[in-house]
Amino acid sequence: MSIDVVDLRNFYAQRLGVVARRFVGRGIRKRFADTRGMSVLGVGYPTPYLGLFREEAERCLAFMPAVQGVVKWPTDRPGLAALVDELELPLTDSAVDRVLLVHALEMARDPIALLREVWRVLAGGGRLLIVVPNRRGVWARLDTTPFGHGRPYSRSQITHLLREAWFTPTGWGDALHVPPVARGWFLRSAVAWERAGSAIATPFAGVHIVEATKQVYRAVPARRERARLVPALEPALVPSPGR
């Protein structure tokens, strides 16, 4: 079940959300280190992290699922966010160089269909980066943050999902080793928690950060036909026999 966009926005405005954005954004930037001259697409609720690329990439777009809702982004410039059907992205084939999925895969009603639609719009040689809750992490067990909603994944589950959707995993990272405690005194030690968790490579990080490449030898899947709405007929009186 998807989270409302207002709840997502409110979380990232809180101190715990600021900490999460800092640590997750660091992992994202490590994988997408240079996007100069590229087109970057974020799907789900990617706006807290797309700012990393907005001034650098040639084009930066945010697509938010209709069941979640959309907010204007950026707030002080012409809008780059759109409300879309996540399974029918309004882009041509091979249109973007980089795709970032945040608060998307775990909320998707059909994860395979979502990934195959991303495969369609991703250019040959393009790269996909997924931020998804870790099934073994503490963040996935508490619904006080967006990472505690939807379906969390293990590494093996993500690998199987990507291969079924015609992607090849090429890199793994993680973030949010700090427990999701919103107290101010605890958050002051968040950097120490994150460093310690990264140093000993604990399997209990809050999120996986998975990089994958498009398998370009796959055939382009045929587009589904859009459903046509047929207007309902108004009821009419039918004369009885003999009249």
GROMACS elastic network, one bead per residue, 0.5 to 0.9 nm:
[ bonds ]
;  ai    aj funct       b0    kb
    1    67     6  0.89813   500
    1   106     6  0.89034   500
    1   107     6  0.59412   500
    1   108     6  0.79687   500
    1   109     6  0.78849   500
    1   149     6  0.74615   500
    1   150     6  0.59087   500
    1   151     6  0.89144   500
    2     5     6  0.89537   500
    2    65     6  0.89547   500
    2    67     6  0.67142   500
    2    68     6  0.58607   500
    2   103     6  0.87372   500
    2   104     6  0.86589   500
    2   106     6  0.87440   500
    2   107     6  0.52667   500
    2   108     6  0.76738   500
    2   109     6  0.88964   500
    2   149     6  0.76767   500
    2   150     6  0.69784   500
    3     6     6  0.83739   500
    3     7     6  0.68127   500
    3     8     6  0.70430   500
    3    67     6  0.83542   500
    3    68     6  0.59069   500
    3    69     6  0.88869   500
    3   103     6  0.88258   500
    3   107     6  0.80294   500
    3   146     6  0.72607   500
    3   149     6  0.75301   500
    3   150     6  0.86217   500
    4     7     6  0.54714   500
    4     8     6  0.66266   500
    4     9     6  0.88963   500
    4    67     6  0.78329   500
    4    69     6  0.64085   500
    4    70     6  0.89357   500
    5     8     6  0.50212   500
    5     9     6  0.61467   500
    5    10     6  0.85731   500
    5    45     6  0.77363   500
    5    64     6  0.87902   500
    5    68     6  0.55007   500
    5    69     6  0.53093   500
    5    70     6  0.62063   500
    5    71     6  0.71413   500
    6     9     6  0.51075   500
    6    10     6  0.61142   500
    6    11     6  0.86163   500
    6    68     6  0.88771   500
    6    69     6  0.81368   500
    6    70     6  0.86161   500
    6    71     6  0.81081   500
    7    10     6  0.50761   500
    7    11     6  0.61448   500
    7    12     6  0.88142   500
    7   146     6  0.81261   500
    8    11     6  0.52134   500
    8    12     6  0.65348   500
    8    13     6  0.88015   500
    8    45     6  0.76376   500
    8   145     6  0.85191   500
    8   146     6  0.66568   500
    9    12     6  0.54478   500
    9    13     6  0.64088   500
    9    45     6  0.88716   500
    9    48     6  0.88402   500
    9    71     6  0.84597   500
   10    13     6  0.50665   500
   10    14     6  0.66086   500
   10    17     6  0.84117   500
   11    14     6  0.54064   500
   11    15     6  0.83260   500
   11    16     6  0.75066   500
   11    17     6  0.52789   500
   11    18     6  0.83863   500
   11   145     6  0.69827   500
   11   146     6  0.76354   500
   12    15     6  0.76195   500
   12    16     6  0.74402   500
   12    18     6  0.57177   500
   12    19     6  0.86928   500
   12    20     6  0.79458   500
   12    21     6  0.72591   500
   12    48     6  0.74756   500
   13    16     6  0.83685   500
   13    17     6  0.61701   500
   13    18     6  0.66320   500
   14    17     6  0.51585   500
   14    18     6  0.62548   500
   14    19     6  0.87960   500
   14   182     6  0.86632   500
   15    18     6  0.50417   500
   15    19     6  0.63564   500
   15    20     6  0.86898   500
   15   182     6  0.70311   500
   15   183     6  0.87479   500
   15   184     6  0.78864   500
   15   187     6  0.80745   500
   16    19     6  0.51289   500
   16    20     6  0.62077   500
   16    21     6  0.86420   500
   16   145     6  0.88336   500
   16   180     6  0.72194   500
   16   181     6  0.74160   500
   16   182     6  0.53996   500
   16   183     6  0.83719   500
   16   184     6  0.88242   500
   16   187     6  0.74152   500
   17    21     6  0.60454   500
   17    22     6  0.85045   500
   17   145     6  0.83259   500
   17   182     6  0.89480   500
   18    21     6  0.51535   500
   18    22     6  0.62136   500
   18    23     6  0.88740   500
   19    22     6  0.51250   500
   19    23     6  0.64124   500
   19    24     6  0.85816   500
   19   176     6  0.87704   500
   19   187     6  0.77872   500
   19   190     6  0.76685   500
   19   191     6  0.89551   500
   20    23     6  0.54073   500
   20    24     6  0.59152   500
   20    25     6  0.80365   500
   20   175     6  0.84609   500
   20   176     6  0.66306   500
   20   180     6  0.89169   500
   21    24     6  0.53022   500
   21    25     6  0.55128   500
   21    26     6  0.82485   500
   21    48     6  0.66668   500
   21    49     6  0.71576   500
   22    25     6  0.52278   500
   22    26     6  0.62068   500
   22    27     6  0.89502   500
   22    49     6  0.89972   500
   23    26     6  0.51448   500
   23    27     6  0.66276   500
   23    28     6  0.88765   500
   23   175     6  0.61187   500
   23   176     6  0.64368   500
   23   191     6  0.87434   500
   23   194     6  0.78937   500
   24    27     6  0.51974   500
   24    28     6  0.62912   500
   24    29     6  0.86744   500
   24    49     6  0.83138   500
   24   131     6  0.81573   500
   24   174     6  0.79985   500
   24   175     6  0.56408   500
   24   176     6  0.69838   500
   24   207     6  0.81539   500
   24   209     6  0.82164   500
   25    29     6  0.60315   500
   25    30     6  0.84869   500
   25    48     6  0.82975   500
   25    49     6  0.58945   500
   25    52     6  0.78155   500
   26    29     6  0.52267   500
   26    30     6  0.62286   500
   26    31     6  0.89674   500
   26   175     6  0.85199   500
   27    30     6  0.51407   500
   27    31     6  0.66991   500
   27    32     6  0.88578   500
   27   173     6  0.68458   500
   27   174     6  0.70159   500
   27   175     6  0.67366   500
   27   209     6  0.69925   500
   28    31     6  0.54005   500
   28    32     6  0.61526   500
   28    33     6  0.82060   500
   28    49     6  0.79854   500
   28    52     6  0.89263   500
   28   100     6  0.87669   500
   28   129     6  0.76838   500
   28   130     6  0.89452   500
   28   131     6  0.83139   500
   28   173     6  0.88703   500
   28   209     6  0.72052   500
   29    33     6  0.52821   500
   29    34     6  0.83951   500
   29    49     6  0.89468   500
   29    52     6  0.73018   500
   29    53     6  0.87980   500
   30    33     6  0.54279   500
   31    34     6  0.87273   500
   31   129     6  0.79028   500
   31   171     6  0.82139   500
   31   173     6  0.86915   500
   31   209     6  0.87830   500
   31   210     6  0.89349   500
   31   211     6  0.73137   500
   32    35     6  0.67140   500
   32    53     6  0.88915   500
   32    98     6  0.83964   500
   32   127     6  0.88870   500
   32   129     6  0.82662   500
   34    38     6  0.89216   500
   34    53     6  0.85776   500
   34    56     6  0.81405   500
   34    57     6  0.85107   500
   35    38     6  0.53504   500
   35    39     6  0.77569   500
   35    40     6  0.77763   500
   35    53     6  0.68367   500
   35    56     6  0.63824   500
   35    57     6  0.52383   500
   35    58     6  0.81225   500
   35    97     6  0.87210   500
   35    98     6  0.81437   500
   36    39     6  0.86258   500
   36    53     6  0.83995   500
   36    55     6  0.89637   500
   36    56     6  0.52451   500
   36    58     6  0.66038   500
   37    56     6  0.74439   500
   37    57     6  0.53641   500
   37    59     6  0.79533   500
   38    56     6  0.84637   500
   38    57     6  0.51647   500
   38    58     6  0.52007   500
   38    59     6  0.66626   500
   38    60     6  0.85892   500
   38    96     6  0.75915   500
   38    97     6  0.58883   500
   38    98     6  0.74467   500
   39    57     6  0.60538   500
   39    58     6  0.56026   500
   39    60     6  0.59114   500
   39    61     6  0.81152   500
   39    95     6  0.80621   500
   39    96     6  0.51432   500
   39    97     6  0.53392   500
   39    98     6  0.64257   500
   39    99     6  0.86909   500
   40    50     6  0.83445   500
   40    53     6  0.77266   500
   40    54     6  0.85906   500
   40    57     6  0.68004   500
   40    58     6  0.80362   500
   40    59     6  0.61489   500
   40    61     6  0.64162   500
   40    62     6  0.86802   500
   40    96     6  0.62273   500
   40    97     6  0.61828   500
   40    99     6  0.58584   500
   40   100     6  0.76273   500
   41    46     6  0.88722   500
   41    50     6  0.85184   500
   41    59     6  0.82880   500
   41    60     6  0.59164   500
   41    62     6  0.59369   500
   41    63     6  0.74297   500
   41    96     6  0.67863   500
   41    97     6  0.81110   500
   41    98     6  0.62397   500
   41   100     6  0.62054   500
   41   101     6  0.86170   500
   42    45     6  0.75209   500
   42    46     6  0.52905   500
   42    47     6  0.75311   500
   42    49     6  0.87797   500
   42    50     6  0.70538   500
   42    60     6  0.78806   500
   42    61     6  0.61721   500
   42    63     6  0.60970   500
   42    64     6  0.83235   500
   42    98     6  0.84919   500
   42    99     6  0.57401   500
   42   101     6  0.59212   500
   42   102     6  0.74422   500
   43    46     6  0.61265   500
   43    61     6  0.86062   500
   43    62     6  0.59827   500
   43    64     6  0.58776   500
   43    65     6  0.78072   500
   43    86     6  0.79180   500
   43    99     6  0.74992   500
   43   100     6  0.62502   500
   43   101     6  0.50255   500
   43   102     6  0.64962   500
   43   103     6  0.80801   500
   43   104     6  0.64644   500
   44    47     6  0.88349   500
   44    62     6  0.78857   500
   44    63     6  0.64535   500
   44    65     6  0.62466   500
   44    68     6  0.82976   500
   44    86     6  0.83356   500
   44   100     6  0.86797   500
   44   101     6  0.61371   500
   44   102     6  0.54372   500
   44   103     6  0.51970   500
   44   105     6  0.80124   500
   44   107     6  0.84992   500
   45    48     6  0.77028   500
   45    49     6  0.89880   500
   45    62     6  0.77123   500
   45    63     6  0.77957   500
   45    64     6  0.61214   500
   45    65     6  0.85514   500
   45    68     6  0.87899   500
   45    70     6  0.85184   500
   45   101     6  0.79825   500
   45   102     6  0.57433   500
   45   103     6  0.56489   500
   45   104     6  0.71196   500
   46    49     6  0.56524   500
   46    50     6  0.60544   500
   46    62     6  0.66071   500
   46    63     6  0.82449   500
   46    64     6  0.83112   500
   46   100     6  0.72055   500
   46   101     6  0.69355   500
   46   102     6  0.53306   500
   46   103     6  0.74636   500
   46   104     6  0.88293   500
   47    50     6  0.50405   500
   47    51     6  0.68121   500
   47    62     6  0.67311   500
   47    73     6  0.70389   500
   47    74     6  0.81249   500
   47    81     6  0.85110   500
   47   102     6  0.89983   500
   48    51     6  0.66234   500
   48    52     6  0.86319   500
   49    52     6  0.58248   500
   49    53     6  0.80530   500
   49   102     6  0.87852   500
   50    53     6  0.55504   500
   50    54     6  0.62271   500
   50    60     6  0.74128   500
   50    61     6  0.82616   500
   50    62     6  0.79209   500
   50   100     6  0.85549   500
   51    54     6  0.50816   500
   51    55     6  0.75440   500
   51    60     6  0.89523   500
   51    74     6  0.86593   500
   52    55     6  0.76021   500
   52    56     6  0.80027   500
   53    56     6  0.51450   500
   53    57     6  0.55330   500
   53    59     6  0.89389   500
   53    60     6  0.72639   500
   54    57     6  0.57650   500
   54    58     6  0.80497   500
   54    59     6  0.73885   500
   54    60     6  0.57973   500
   54    61     6  0.88349   500
   55    58     6  0.81380   500
   55    60     6  0.88502   500
   56    59     6  0.86087   500
   57    60     6  0.64546   500
   59    96     6  0.89372   500
   60    80     6  0.71822   500
   61    80     6  0.52834   500
   61    81     6  0.60443   500
   61    82     6  0.81026   500
   62    73     6  0.79645   500
   62    80     6  0.61848   500
   62    82     6  0.64022   500
   62    83     6  0.87854   500
   63    70     6  0.83037   500
   63    80     6  0.86106   500
   63    81     6  0.57774   500
   63    82     6  0.51089   500
   63    83     6  0.60528   500
   63    84     6  0.61909   500
   63    85     6  0.88111   500
   63    86     6  0.79387   500
   63    89     6  0.81233   500
   64    67     6  0.86124   500
   64    68     6  0.69548   500
   64    69     6  0.65703   500
   64    70     6  0.57892   500
   64    71     6  0.86415   500
   64    81     6  0.72815   500
   64    82     6  0.61934   500
   64    83     6  0.51016   500
   64    84     6  0.59884   500
   64    85     6  0.81520   500
   64    86     6  0.75300   500
   64   104     6  0.87133   500
   65    68     6  0.54217   500
   65    69     6  0.63750   500
   65    70     6  0.76401   500
   65    82     6  0.86472   500
   65    83     6  0.59131   500
   65    84     6  0.52452   500
   65    85     6  0.56707   500
   65    86     6  0.53909   500
   65    87     6  0.89949   500
   65   104     6  0.83634   500
   65   108     6  0.89682   500
   66    69     6  0.52984   500
   66    70     6  0.75461   500
   66    83     6  0.55753   500
   66    84     6  0.55696   500
   66    85     6  0.59236   500
   66    86     6  0.76765   500
   67    85     6  0.85341   500
   68    83     6  0.88340   500
   69    83     6  0.67123   500
   70    73     6  0.89205   500
   70    81     6  0.73297   500
   70    82     6  0.67586   500
   70    83     6  0.57223   500
   71    74     6  0.89992   500
   71    75     6  0.88352   500
   71    81     6  0.73172   500
   71    82     6  0.83824   500
   71    83     6  0.87951   500
   72    75     6  0.58751   500
   72    78     6  0.88267   500
   72    79     6  0.59717   500
   72    80     6  0.76367   500
   72    81     6  0.62127   500
   72    82     6  0.83119   500
   73    76     6  0.79257   500
   73    77     6  0.76833   500
   73    78     6  0.78940   500
   73    79     6  0.53408   500
   73    80     6  0.58109   500
   73    81     6  0.55827   500
   74    77     6  0.55799   500
   74    78     6  0.70273   500
   74    79     6  0.59330   500
   74    80     6  0.67509   500
   74    81     6  0.79098   500
   75    78     6  0.78899   500
   75    79     6  0.74516   500
   76    79     6  0.85435   500
   77    80     6  0.85610   500
   79    82     6  0.81911   500
   83    86     6  0.89520   500
   84    87     6  0.84885   500
   84    88     6  0.75250   500
   84    89     6  0.65046   500
   84    90     6  0.74103   500
   85    88     6  0.53079   500
   85    89     6  0.62597   500
   85    90     6  0.83535   500
   86    89     6  0.58706   500
   86   104     6  0.89308   500
   86   108     6  0.81181   500
   86   113     6  0.89384   500
   86   114     6  0.64367   500
   86   117     6  0.80732   500
   87   110     6  0.83275   500
   87   113     6  0.63541   500
   87   114     6  0.54013   500
   87   115     6  0.87245   500
   87   116     6  0.85937   500
   87   117     6  0.61054   500
   87   118     6  0.86623   500
   88    91     6  0.84726   500
   88   114     6  0.85546   500
   88   117     6  0.68942   500
   88   223     6  0.88133   500
   88   224     6  0.87556   500
   89    92     6  0.84649   500
   89   117     6  0.71004   500
   89   118     6  0.80938   500
   89   121     6  0.79335   500
   91    94     6  0.84399   500
   91    95     6  0.64614   500
   91    96     6  0.86866   500
   91   121     6  0.64087   500
   92    95     6  0.56335   500
   92   120     6  0.81212   500
   92   121     6  0.62091   500
   93    96     6  0.85943   500
   93   119     6  0.87550   500
   93   120     6  0.53772   500
   93   122     6  0.71098   500
   93   123     6  0.75406   500
   93   220     6  0.85376   500
   94    97     6  0.79262   500
   94   119     6  0.81631   500
   94   120     6  0.61931   500
   94   124     6  0.67686   500
   94   126     6  0.86468   500
   95   120     6  0.85107   500
   95   121     6  0.52110   500
   95   122     6  0.59823   500
   95   123     6  0.59378   500
   96    99     6  0.72787   500
   96   121     6  0.62286   500
   96   122     6  0.51179   500
   96   123     6  0.56621   500
   96   126     6  0.74916   500
   97   121     6  0.88012   500
   97   122     6  0.59906   500
   97   123     6  0.55197   500
   97   124     6  0.80728   500
   97   125     6  0.77568   500
   97   127     6  0.66817   500
   97   128     6  0.87054   500
   98   122     6  0.69939   500
   98   123     6  0.82002   500
   98   126     6  0.57475   500
   98   127     6  0.51619   500
   98   128     6  0.59369   500
   98   129     6  0.78501   500
   99   118     6  0.75199   500
   99   122     6  0.72330   500
   99   126     6  0.81102   500
   99   127     6  0.65557   500
   99   129     6  0.62444   500
   99   130     6  0.83763   500
  100   127     6  0.87864   500
  100   128     6  0.60721   500
  100   130     6  0.59612   500
  100   131     6  0.78429   500
  101   104     6  0.56671   500
  101   105     6  0.68816   500
  101   128     6  0.78060   500
  101   129     6  0.62928   500
  101   131     6  0.61106   500
  101   132     6  0.81576   500
  102   105     6  0.73749   500
  102   106     6  0.88939   500
  102   129     6  0.86938   500
  102   130     6  0.63947   500
  102   131     6  0.51641   500
  102   132     6  0.68845   500
  103   106     6  0.65521   500
  103   107     6  0.65905   500
  103   108     6  0.89227   500
  103   131     6  0.72920   500
  103   132     6  0.69863   500
  103   133     6  0.87126   500
  103   146     6  0.75490   500
  103   147     6  0.75574   500
  103   150     6  0.87754   500
  104   107     6  0.52390   500
  104   108     6  0.59409   500
  104   111     6  0.87562   500
  104   114     6  0.88507   500
  104   130     6  0.85992   500
  104   131     6  0.84238   500
  104   132     6  0.79699   500
  105   108     6  0.52094   500
  105   109     6  0.86914   500
  105   110     6  0.86169   500
  105   111     6  0.58913   500
  105   114     6  0.76533   500
  105   115     6  0.82313   500
  105   130     6  0.78156   500
  105   131     6  0.82707   500
  105   132     6  0.67804   500
  105   150     6  0.85862   500
  105   151     6  0.82282   500
  106   109     6  0.86293   500
  106   111     6  0.76927   500
  106   132     6  0.64948   500
  106   133     6  0.74331   500
  106   147     6  0.88290   500
  106   149     6  0.77287   500
  106   152     6  0.60842   500
  106   153     6  0.78695   500
  107   110     6  0.87949   500
  107   111     6  0.82705   500
  107   149     6  0.75867   500
  107   151     6  0.67882   500
  108   111     6  0.53441   500
  108   112     6  0.89394   500
  108   113     6  0.89271   500
  108   114     6  0.71442   500
  108   150     6  0.82000   500
  108   151     6  0.88912   500
  109   113     6  0.87944   500
  109   114     6  0.85493   500
  110   113     6  0.54233   500
  110   114     6  0.62861   500
  110   115     6  0.88404   500
  111   114     6  0.50639   500
  111   115     6  0.62170   500
  111   116     6  0.86275   500
  111   161     6  0.79631   500
  111   165     6  0.89975   500
  112   115     6  0.52045   500
  112   116     6  0.61582   500
  112   117     6  0.85840   500
  112   161     6  0.67912   500
  112   162     6  0.80776   500
  112   164     6  0.73290   500
  112   165     6  0.58337   500
  113   116     6  0.51191   500
  113   117     6  0.61392   500
  113   118     6  0.86119   500
  113   165     6  0.77916   500
  114   117     6  0.51618   500
  114   118     6  0.62929   500
  114   119     6  0.86447   500
  114   165     6  0.87877   500
  115   119     6  0.61038   500
  115   120     6  0.86653   500
  115   161     6  0.85427   500
  115   162     6  0.74957   500
  115   165     6  0.58486   500
  115   166     6  0.84128   500
  115   167     6  0.85285   500
  116   120     6  0.62475   500
  116   121     6  0.89133   500
  116   164     6  0.89449   500
  116   165     6  0.53412   500
  116   166     6  0.72575   500
  116   167     6  0.88348   500
  116   221     6  0.83164   500
  117   120     6  0.50269   500
  117   121     6  0.66065   500
  117   122     6  0.86916   500
  118   121     6  0.53824   500
  118   122     6  0.60618   500
  118   128     6  0.83255   500
  119   122     6  0.52370   500
  119   123     6  0.81095   500
  119   128     6  0.86661   500
  119   165     6  0.76664   500
  119   166     6  0.73555   500
  119   167     6  0.76501   500
  119   214     6  0.64319   500
  119   215     6  0.85123   500
  119   220     6  0.88237   500
  120   123     6  0.78994   500
  120   220     6  0.68411   500
  120   221     6  0.75606   500
  122   125     6  0.82646   500
  122   126     6  0.57854   500
  122   127     6  0.75413   500
  122   128     6  0.81355   500
  122   214     6  0.74597   500
  123   126     6  0.50278   500
  123   127     6  0.83490   500
  123   214     6  0.80329   500
  123   216     6  0.87620   500
  124   127     6  0.87346   500
  124   213     6  0.87460   500
  124   214     6  0.66832   500
  124   215     6  0.80246   500
  124   216     6  0.58480   500
  125   213     6  0.67481   500
  125   214     6  0.64469   500
  125   215     6  0.83030   500
  125   216     6  0.74180   500
  126   212     6  0.88210   500
  126   213     6  0.62259   500
  126   214     6  0.63422   500
  127   211     6  0.69791   500
  127   212     6  0.57981   500
  127   214     6  0.66420   500
  128   167     6  0.85953   500
  128   210     6  0.80785   500
  128   211     6  0.56758   500
  128   212     6  0.51324   500
  128   213     6  0.61465   500
  128   214     6  0.77323   500
  129   209     6  0.68504   500
  129   210     6  0.55717   500
  129   212     6  0.64443   500
  129   213     6  0.89404   500
  130   208     6  0.76824   500
  130   209     6  0.56205   500
  130   210     6  0.51137   500
  130   211     6  0.65031   500
  130   212     6  0.83292   500
  131   174     6  0.86525   500
  131   207     6  0.64232   500
  131   208     6  0.57573   500
  131   210     6  0.66189   500
  132   147     6  0.78545   500
  132   151     6  0.88620   500
  132   152     6  0.67555   500
  132   153     6  0.70532   500
  132   206     6  0.86379   500
  132   207     6  0.54180   500
  132   208     6  0.54221   500
  132   209     6  0.67511   500
  132   210     6  0.81837   500
  133   136     6  0.87041   500
  133   137     6  0.75175   500
  133   139     6  0.73961   500
  133   140     6  0.59722   500
  133   147     6  0.57442   500
  133   148     6  0.75521   500
  133   149     6  0.88044   500
  133   150     6  0.87823   500
  133   151     6  0.77598   500
  133   153     6  0.63224   500
  133   154     6  0.85503   500
  133   205     6  0.86435   500
  133   206     6  0.59308   500
  133   208     6  0.61507   500
  133   209     6  0.89491   500
  134   137     6  0.51781   500
  134   138     6  0.83532   500
  134   139     6  0.78649   500
  134   140     6  0.65347   500
  134   147     6  0.88145   500
  134   152     6  0.55207   500
  134   153     6  0.54272   500
  134   154     6  0.59731   500
  134   155     6  0.81170   500
  134   174     6  0.86541   500
  134   203     6  0.86670   500
  134   204     6  0.73256   500
  134   205     6  0.66323   500
  134   206     6  0.54811   500
  134   208     6  0.57085   500
  135   138     6  0.84455   500
  135   139     6  0.88761   500
  135   140     6  0.63261   500
  135   141     6  0.83217   500
  135   151     6  0.81516   500
  135   154     6  0.53026   500
  135   155     6  0.87479   500
  135   204     6  0.83654   500
  135   206     6  0.83035   500
  135   207     6  0.84222   500
  136   139     6  0.87889   500
  136   140     6  0.75272   500
  136   141     6  0.85241   500
  136   152     6  0.84109   500
  136   153     6  0.82871   500
  136   154     6  0.72448   500
  136   203     6  0.70674   500
  136   204     6  0.54114   500
  136   205     6  0.76365   500
  136   206     6  0.79757   500
  137   140     6  0.57553   500
  137   141     6  0.71893   500
  137   152     6  0.89951   500
  137   176     6  0.88826   500
  137   177     6  0.83423   500
  137   179     6  0.89573   500
  137   203     6  0.75384   500
  137   205     6  0.52221   500
  137   207     6  0.73441   500
  138   141     6  0.53116   500
  138   142     6  0.69320   500
  138   148     6  0.86228   500
  138   177     6  0.87757   500
  138   179     6  0.65789   500
  138   180     6  0.75328   500
  138   204     6  0.68944   500
  138   205     6  0.75175   500
  138   206     6  0.62137   500
  139   142     6  0.56962   500
  139   143     6  0.79751   500
  139   144     6  0.86792   500
  139   145     6  0.74059   500
  139   146     6  0.87939   500
  139   147     6  0.59698   500
  139   148     6  0.57448   500
  139   176     6  0.80711   500
  139   179     6  0.69621   500
  139   180     6  0.61580   500
  139   205     6  0.80637   500
  139   206     6  0.50412   500
  139   207     6  0.79204   500
  140   143     6  0.73527   500
  140   145     6  0.85654   500
  140   146     6  0.87291   500
  140   147     6  0.56164   500
  140   149     6  0.70918   500
  140   150     6  0.87339   500
  140   151     6  0.84627   500
  140   152     6  0.64510   500
  140   206     6  0.67994   500
  140   207     6  0.83906   500
  141   147     6  0.86074   500
  141   148     6  0.57175   500
  141   149     6  0.86292   500
  142   145     6  0.69106   500
  142   147     6  0.80418   500
  142   148     6  0.50852   500
  142   149     6  0.81950   500
  142   180     6  0.82399   500
  143   146     6  0.68384   500
  143   147     6  0.73481   500
  143   149     6  0.59539   500
  144   147     6  0.83774   500
  144   148     6  0.68065   500
  144   149     6  0.87857   500
  144   180     6  0.84050   500
  145   148     6  0.56229   500
  145   149     6  0.76108   500
  145   180     6  0.78544   500
  146   149     6  0.55857   500
  146   150     6  0.85179   500
  147   150     6  0.77954   500
  147   152     6  0.82425   500
  147   206     6  0.77550   500
  147   207     6  0.79125   500
  148   151     6  0.84101   500
  148   152     6  0.80370   500
  149   152     6  0.80674   500
  152   207     6  0.87352   500
  153   156     6  0.81056   500
  153   157     6  0.59270   500
  153   158     6  0.62721   500
  153   208     6  0.83844   500
  154   157     6  0.52227   500
  154   158     6  0.63275   500
  154   159     6  0.86909   500
  154   208     6  0.84189   500
  155   158     6  0.52135   500
  155   159     6  0.61602   500
  155   160     6  0.86811   500
  155   172     6  0.89512   500
  155   208     6  0.79052   500
  156   159     6  0.50772   500
  156   160     6  0.62053   500
  156   161     6  0.85711   500
  157   160     6  0.52124   500
  157   161     6  0.61268   500
  157   162     6  0.86495   500
  158   161     6  0.50145   500
  158   162     6  0.60818   500
  158   163     6  0.85764   500
  158   169     6  0.88273   500
  158   210     6  0.84269   500
  159   162     6  0.52694   500
  159   163     6  0.62232   500
  159   164     6  0.85960   500
  159   167     6  0.89275   500
  159   168     6  0.80525   500
  159   169     6  0.66336   500
  160   163     6  0.53038   500
  160   164     6  0.61535   500
  160   165     6  0.86572   500
  161   164     6  0.52153   500
  161   165     6  0.62905   500
  161   166     6  0.88752   500
  161   167     6  0.86245   500
  162   165     6  0.50515   500
  162   166     6  0.63298   500
  162   168     6  0.65272   500
  162   169     6  0.70149   500
  162   212     6  0.78439   500
  163   166     6  0.50987   500
  163   167     6  0.51269   500
  163   168     6  0.59894   500
  163   169     6  0.78665   500
  164   167     6  0.74461   500
  166   213     6  0.88403   500
  166   214     6  0.65730   500
  166   215     6  0.56147   500
  166   216     6  0.85120   500
  166   218     6  0.71712   500
  167   212     6  0.60389   500
  167   213     6  0.55926   500
  167   215     6  0.54730   500
  167   216     6  0.89662   500
  168   211     6  0.85730   500
  168   212     6  0.52366   500
  168   213     6  0.53076   500
  168   214     6  0.65140   500
  168   215     6  0.66361   500
  169   172     6  0.80142   500
  169   210     6  0.70851   500
  169   211     6  0.58948   500
  169   213     6  0.65372   500
  170   210     6  0.78126   500
  170   211     6  0.56532   500
  170   212     6  0.51418   500
  170   213     6  0.68775   500
  171   209     6  0.83082   500
  171   210     6  0.59451   500
  171   212     6  0.68906   500
  172   208     6  0.72284   500
  172   209     6  0.59287   500
  172   211     6  0.63697   500
  173   207     6  0.86115   500
  173   208     6  0.60033   500
  173   210     6  0.63045   500
  173   211     6  0.84232   500
  174   177     6  0.81873   500
  174   198     6  0.80172   500
  174   201     6  0.88850   500
  174   203     6  0.89370   500
  174   205     6  0.61443   500
  174   206     6  0.74341   500
  174   207     6  0.56039   500
  174   209     6  0.52469   500
  174   210     6  0.81985   500
  175   178     6  0.84878   500
  175   194     6  0.75293   500
  175   197     6  0.86836   500
  175   198     6  0.78525   500
  175   205     6  0.57269   500
  175   206     6  0.60835   500
  175   207     6  0.55436   500
  175   208     6  0.67925   500
  175   209     6  0.74472   500
  176   179     6  0.72844   500
  176   180     6  0.83073   500
  176   193     6  0.87291   500
  176   194     6  0.65887   500
  176   197     6  0.85656   500
  176   204     6  0.89104   500
  176   205     6  0.54345   500
  176   207     6  0.63929   500
  177   190     6  0.86416   500
  177   193     6  0.62966   500
  177   194     6  0.50867   500
  177   195     6  0.82340   500
  177   196     6  0.81306   500
  177   197     6  0.53645   500
  177   198     6  0.73468   500
  177   202     6  0.80082   500
  177   204     6  0.69291   500
  177   206     6  0.60283   500
  177   207     6  0.85626   500
  178   181     6  0.82010   500
  178   187     6  0.85593   500
  178   189     6  0.86949   500
  178   190     6  0.58323   500
  178   191     6  0.80376   500
  178   192     6  0.84341   500
  178   193     6  0.50935   500
  178   194     6  0.55961   500
  178   197     6  0.77623   500
  178   205     6  0.77980   500
  178   206     6  0.79560   500
  179   182     6  0.89798   500
  179   190     6  0.84639   500
  179   193     6  0.82793   500
  179   205     6  0.87954   500
  179   206     6  0.80231   500
  180   206     6  0.87488   500
  181   184     6  0.86290   500
  181   186     6  0.68717   500
  181   187     6  0.72747   500
  182   185     6  0.87697   500
  182   186     6  0.72989   500
  182   187     6  0.67472   500
  183   186     6  0.53829   500
  183   187     6  0.62680   500
  183   188     6  0.88928   500
  184   187     6  0.51641   500
  184   188     6  0.64415   500
  185   188     6  0.55004   500
  185   189     6  0.75041   500
  186   189     6  0.56302   500
  186   190     6  0.69163   500
  187   191     6  0.82049   500
  188   191     6  0.75009   500
  188   192     6  0.87557   500
  189   192     6  0.54385   500
  189   193     6  0.64834   500
  189   194     6  0.88686   500
  190   193     6  0.50777   500
  190   194     6  0.61630   500
  190   195     6  0.86230   500
  191   194     6  0.51104   500
  191   195     6  0.61230   500
  191   196     6  0.85362   500
  192   195     6  0.51884   500
  192   196     6  0.60754   500
  192   197     6  0.85215   500
  193   196     6  0.52552   500
  193   197     6  0.61027   500
  193   198     6  0.85703   500
  194   197     6  0.52071   500
  194   198     6  0.61023   500
  194   199     6  0.84940   500
  195   198     6  0.52082   500
  195   199     6  0.60141   500
  195   200     6  0.87483   500
  196   199     6  0.51175   500
  196   200     6  0.63756   500
  196   201     6  0.83816   500
  196   202     6  0.89296   500
  197   200     6  0.55556   500
  197   201     6  0.58310   500
  197   202     6  0.56927   500
  197   203     6  0.88383   500
  197   204     6  0.85274   500
  197   205     6  0.75409   500
  198   202     6  0.70027   500
  198   205     6  0.86466   500
  199   202     6  0.82034   500
  201   204     6  0.87208   500
  201   205     6  0.86335   500
  202   205     6  0.66919   500
  204   207     6  0.85963   500
  205   208     6  0.74183   500
  213   216     6  0.87686   500
  214   217     6  0.88375   500
  214   218     6  0.88639   500
  215   218     6  0.60603   500
  216   219     6  0.78982   500
  216   220     6  0.89936   500
  218   221     6  0.85452   500
  220   223     6  0.89417   500
  221   224     6  0.89996   500
  223   226     6  0.87963   500
  224   227     6  0.88473   500
  225   228     6  0.87023   500
  233   236     6  0.87632   500
  239   242     6  0.85376   500
  239   243     6  0.67151   500
  240   243     6  0.61316   500
